[in-house]
Amino acid sequence: MDVVYLFYEKGNIRIPFYDYDKELFSKLIKIRIGSWDSSQHQYIVKSEYGDTLINQVLTDRPYVEVEKSPKTPIIIGGLFAQDQSHEPEKPVELPLPVLPAAFPADMFSQSWQAKLETELQARKYSPRTIKSYIHFNRTFCRTIGKRPEEVSPEDITNYLAHLNKDRDFASSSMNLAFSSLRFFYHRIMKKEITRNLYRPRQDKRLPGVLSRSEVKQILDSVKNPKHRLLLMLAYSSGLRVSELVVLKREHIDISRKVILVHAGKGRKDRYSILSQKTAQYLTNYYALHTIDDWLFPGQSSGKHLSIRSAQYIFDKALAGTGIQKEVSIHNLRHTFATHLLENGTDIRYIQDLLGHNSIRTTERYTHVAKRSVLKIQSPLDSLEEGDD
C-alpha cells in the first residue's frame, strides 16, 4: 500500500515522490495548485489552496500529514476506502515515535545519530548544540530524500538554497546548518564534500534597542515577582536568556554586586554586574521565596525555567505595554550594552561584561547609541550663515 506524505511548512504543503505515481502526478499537474520541483523530486502545493483540493486529490488514498500542528505532529488518514454514502472517516492521531519504516526521517539512521552524538559529547559540545547538529542532519537527509552515504556537495548547496529561498532562514541559522553538516560528513563519515563549499554570508543587522522609558514600561507591566526579577536581571546585567534560566543562588554575590555566569557561551565563565535596585529586589525575593538551588525553578521538580517560558514571559509583558517594536527578551541584553555605552562606559569593559570574544562584536552598539550622548554633531547644526 503506497502512502502519500504531506509535509506542512510555512503554509505550503510539500509532497515528495519517493516512487513514480503516474496517477497522482497527473492529477496534481492537471489541477494546477502548485509547482513541480524537479531538483527535489517533489510537488509544492501553494498555501492559498489549503487542504480542500488536496483532500479531493487523495480520495481513497492513505496519507500522512506531518507537522500540520504542534498538538498533532503526525496524522494518518484515508486508510480505508469508503462509500460516499457513509460519513467520512476521522483522521487517526498517532504519537510522533510511531512511524512507518519508509518515513523520510529514517534517511538519517539511529546508528549515524548515535555516532554523531558520541563524537559531540566527547568534544564536550553543549546540549543545545548537540540537539541542533542532530536536527539539521536529520532534516537535511529527509529534505533531499537521501541517506548520508549518497549525499553530494550539490545536495548541501541545494539544501542551503532551500533554507534561504523557501524557509527564509537567517544567515546565523544557515551557518549553524552548514556547521552541522560539515562536522558530520568531515568528522564522522570522513568525506570532504564540504571542502569547496562557502559559508552563507552573515547578515549585518543592527540590534533592536529599547529606550529607558520603554524598559520601565515593560518592567512595570509585570506583577509576578519571579517574572519581574527575570526581566530585571536580563536588562540590568546583560545576560543571555540561556544564562538567565540556569542561574543559581550561589552564583549571585549581593554584597559585592556581581553575578557569576557559569559556563556561558563557549563554555566560558565570566562576571557581570548586579545593580543596586536588583540587589534590593533579590533580598526581598529571598525573604518571600525559598530558593535553595535554581533562582528560577520550573514547573517540574528539580528543573529550572525553560528558555521558551522565559521568552513567553517577556512577550506577554511587551504585549501589555503597547510597544510596537519587534523585540524579544534577547533585546534587553542589547539595550543593556547600548545604555552602558551612552552612559560613557568604556567599550572594552562592556565587551567583558557581555562575554564577547571580539571587540568588533561589541562595536556594533556604537551604531545604535544616541548620537547626542556620544557627542557626535551633524555639520548642519554648526553651520553659520555667511561662512565660506
Buried (B, 14 or more C-beta within 10 A) or exposed (E): EEBBBBBBBEEBBBBBBBEEBEEBBEBBEEBEBBEBBEEBEBBBBEEEBEBEBBEEBBEEBBBBBBBBEEEBBBBBBBBEEEEEEEEEEEBEEBEEEEBEEEBBEBBBBEEBBEBBBEBBEEEEBBEEBBEBBBEBBBBBBBBBBBEBEEBEBEBBEBBBEBBBEBEEBBBEBBBBBBBBBBBBBBBBBEBEBBEEBEEBEEEEEEBBBBBEEBBEBBBEBBEEEBBBBBBBBBBBBBBBBBBBBBBBEEBBEBEEEBBBBBEBBEEEEBBBBBBEEBBEBBEEBBEEEEBEEBBBBEEEEEEBBBBEBBBEBBEEBBEBBEBEEEBBBBBBBBBBBBBBBBEEEEBEEBBEBBBBEEEEEBBBBEEBBEEEEEEEEEEEEEEEEEEE
